[in-house]
Amino acid sequence: AYVLNPREVKKYAEGIGRRGKTDRLDAEVIARYVAKEHPELHPAVVRSAAHRRLEQLLKRRRKVVALQTGLTQTWRGVTGAKAELKAVAAAYARLLKRVEALLRELLVELPSIDADAQRLRTIPGFGPVGSVAVAQALQQFPFRRVDAFIAHTGLDPRPRDSGDQRGRRRLSKRGPAALRATLHLCAMSATTTKAWRPYYEQQRAKGLSGTAALVVLSRKMARTAYGICRRKVVFDPTRLATTT
């Protein structure tokens, strides 16, 4: 069984000249798409109830953090409601603690993800929640190569060349935005560490902006996470020092 991207199927229909949309035409387009692109498709991975619940809890936590951040930014500089804002902020903090407690309880049912998360925690910049999110992503699909995982994150640079012209590279952003955001936050934290700071400064020295350098660092950390979980080892800063 395959789970198709509706947007890609729609563009495929436009590409082959389909002008209308009916249930019958949709079925024909899907059948043609699968028949023509079958070698490039990946079978859907059926996840356990525990895996699905973990993904839901991570999404819920991100939503709470977004609301918490939005509250702080919206009321910045506004006076007259300090006590009420403090009470709401305390409620958000309690909710986050509860969600994180539920995550810890759920990881008991997912020992392989828990083990990978513990290994990822040895990478400077990876926190308790970020390590779980990345470990969950790495086990979500059977990535055969590190480049496949990078493509899944959407951090892969998309070429835009034609003849002798070399266009500006941009991120494909084809993967889950939440995973990219998690890796970005991990990279921001990593820039303050002894292990990653030189690598970040090296990218800035190339003329990259702070944001672009963080993207490169995010991609490097994603590759490191893949290697650690694949080989079942912990982070070794001496090996990082020999890379460019």
C-alpha positions in Angstrom: 0.0 0.0 0.0 1.2 3.5 -0.8 0.3 6.9 0.7 0.5 9.5 -2.1 1.0 13.2 -1.8 -2.3 14.8 -3.1 -0.4 17.9 -4.3 2.0 15.8 -6.4 -0.8 13.7 -7.9 -2.7 16.9 -8.8 0.4 18.3 -10.5 0.9 15.0 -12.3 -2.7 15.2 -13.6 -2.0 18.7 -14.9 1.2 17.5 -16.4 -0.5 14.8 -18.5 -3.1 17.3 -19.7 -6.2 16.3 -17.6 -8.6 19.2 -17.7 -11.4 17.9 -15.5 -11.8 16.3 -12.1 -14.3 13.5 -11.3 -14.0 10.4 -9.2 -13.4 8.4 -12.3 -10.7 10.7 -13.7 -9.1 10.8 -10.2 -9.0 7.0 -10.1 -7.5 6.8 -13.6 -4.8 9.4 -12.7 -3.9 7.6 -9.5 -3.7 4.3 -11.3 -1.5 5.7 -14.0 0.7 7.5 -11.5 1.3 4.3 -9.5 1.9 2.3 -12.7 4.4 4.7 -14.0 6.2 5.7 -10.8 6.0 2.4 -8.9 9.8 1.8 -8.8 10.2 5.2 -7.1 7.5 4.8 -4.5 8.0 3.6 -0.9 5.4 1.3 0.7 3.5 2.8 3.6 4.8 1.9 7.1 2.2 0.8 9.5 3.1 2.1 13.0 2.0 0.8 16.3 -0.5 2.6 18.6 2.4 3.6 20.8 4.3 5.2 17.9 1.2 7.1 16.8 0.5 8.3 20.4 4.2 9.5 20.7 3.8 11.5 17.5 0.5 13.0 18.8 2.1 14.0 22.1 5.0 15.6 20.3 2.6 17.6 18.2 0.6 18.6 21.2 3.7 19.8 23.0 4.8 21.9 20.0 1.3 23.5 20.0 1.5 24.3 23.7 5.0 25.9 23.3 3.7 27.9 20.3 0.8 29.2 22.4 3.0 30.0 25.3 5.5 31.9 23.0 2.6 33.7 21.3 1.2 34.8 24.7 4.5 36.2 25.8 5.1 38.1 22.5 1.5 39.4 22.2 1.4 40.9 25.7 5.0 42.3 25.7 4.9 45.9 26.8 1.2 45.8 27.8 0.5 46.7 31.5 -2.5 46.1 33.7 -2.8 42.3 33.5 0.4 41.1 35.1 -1.3 38.8 37.6 -3.5 37.2 35.1 -0.7 36.7 32.6 1.4 35.1 35.3 -1.4 32.7 36.1 -1.8 31.7 32.5 2.0 31.2 32.1 2.0 29.0 35.2 -0.8 26.9 33.7 1.1 26.5 30.5 4.2 25.5 32.4 2.2 22.9 34.4 0.7 21.5 31.2 4.1 21.2 29.6 5.4 19.3 32.6 2.5 16.9 32.3 3.0 16.3 28.6 6.7 15.6 29.2 5.7 13.2 32.0 3.4 11.4 29.6 6.3 11.2 27.1 8.5 9.6 29.6 5.8 7.1 30.5 5.2 6.3 26.8 8.9 5.7 26.1 8.8 2.7 28.4 6.6 1.1 25.7 9.1 2.1 23.0 12.5 1.0 24.3 14.2 1.3 20.9 13.2 4.9 20.5 14.2 5.6 24.1 17.6 4.0 23.6 18.2 6.0 20.4 17.1 9.2 22.2 19.6 8.5 25.0 22.3 8.2 22.4 21.2 11.4 20.8 21.4 13.2 24.1 25.1 12.8 24.0 25.2 15.2 21.0 25.7 18.7 22.3 22.6 20.7 21.5 20.1 17.8 21.6 17.7 18.2 24.6 15.4 15.6 26.1 12.5 16.4 23.8 14.4 17.1 20.7 16.3 13.9 21.0 13.0 11.9 21.3 11.5 13.8 18.2 14.6 13.0 16.1 14.8 9.4 17.3 11.1 8.9 16.5 11.6 10.4 13.0 14.6 8.1 12.3 12.5 5.0 13.2 9.4 6.2 11.4 10.7 5.0 8.0 13.5 2.6 6.9 16.0 5.1 5.6 18.7 3.2 3.8 21.1 6.1 3.4 21.8 9.3 5.3 20.8 11.3 2.2 17.4 9.8 2.3 16.9 11.0 5.9 18.2 14.5 5.0 15.7 14.6 2.1 13.0 13.6 4.6 13.9 16.6 6.8 13.5 19.0 3.9 17.0 20.4 4.6 18.4 19.2 1.3 19.4 22.0 -1.1 17.4 22.1 -4.3 19.4 22.8 -7.4 18.2 25.3 -10.0 20.5 25.0 -12.9 20.1 25.4 -16.7 23.0 25.0 -19.1 25.8 27.2 -17.9 23.6 29.0 -15.4 23.9 28.1 -11.8 20.9 29.2 -9.8 20.6 29.9 -6.2 20.2 26.8 -4.0 17.1 26.7 -1.8 15.9 24.2 0.7 13.4 21.7 -0.7 11.3 21.8 2.5 9.6 18.7 1.4 9.7 17.0 4.8 7.7 17.7 8.0 8.1 21.3 9.1 8.1 20.3 12.8 11.2 18.2 12.3 13.0 21.0 10.6 12.0 23.3 13.4 13.3 20.8 16.0 16.6 20.5 14.3 16.9 24.3 14.0 16.3 24.7 17.7 18.9 22.1 18.4 21.4 23.9 16.1 20.7 27.2 17.9 21.5 25.5 21.2 24.6 23.8 19.7 26.2 27.1 18.6 26.9 27.8 22.3 28.8 24.5 22.8 32.5 23.8 22.5 31.9 20.9 20.1 29.8 22.8 17.5 30.8 26.4 17.8 33.9 26.1 15.6 31.8 24.5 12.8 29.2 27.2 13.0 31.9 29.9 12.9 33.5 28.2 9.9 30.3 28.5 8.0 30.0 32.2 8.9 33.5 32.7 7.7 32.5 31.4 4.3 30.2 34.4 4.1 26.9 32.7 5.1 24.4 34.6 7.1 23.5 33.5 10.6 20.3 31.8 9.3 22.1 30.0 6.5 24.9 28.9 8.8 22.2 27.4 11.2 20.7 25.5 8.3 24.1 24.0 7.5 24.6 23.1 11.1 21.1 21.6 11.3 21.9 19.4 8.4 25.3 18.4 9.9 23.6 17.5 13.2 21.0 15.5 11.4 23.7 13.5 9.6 25.4 13.0 12.9 22.2 11.8 14.5 21.6 9.3 11.7 25.1 7.9 12.0 24.8 7.5 15.8 21.5 5.8 15.7 22.6 3.6 12.8 25.8 2.4 14.5 24.3 2.4 18.0 27.2 4.5 19.4 27.5 7.7 21.4 28.7 11.1 20.2 32.5 11.3 19.8 33.7 15.0 19.6 37.2 13.9 18.4 35.7 12.5 15.2 33.8 15.7 14.6 37.0 17.7 14.8 38.4 15.9 11.8 35.4 16.7 9.5 34.9 19.9 7.4 
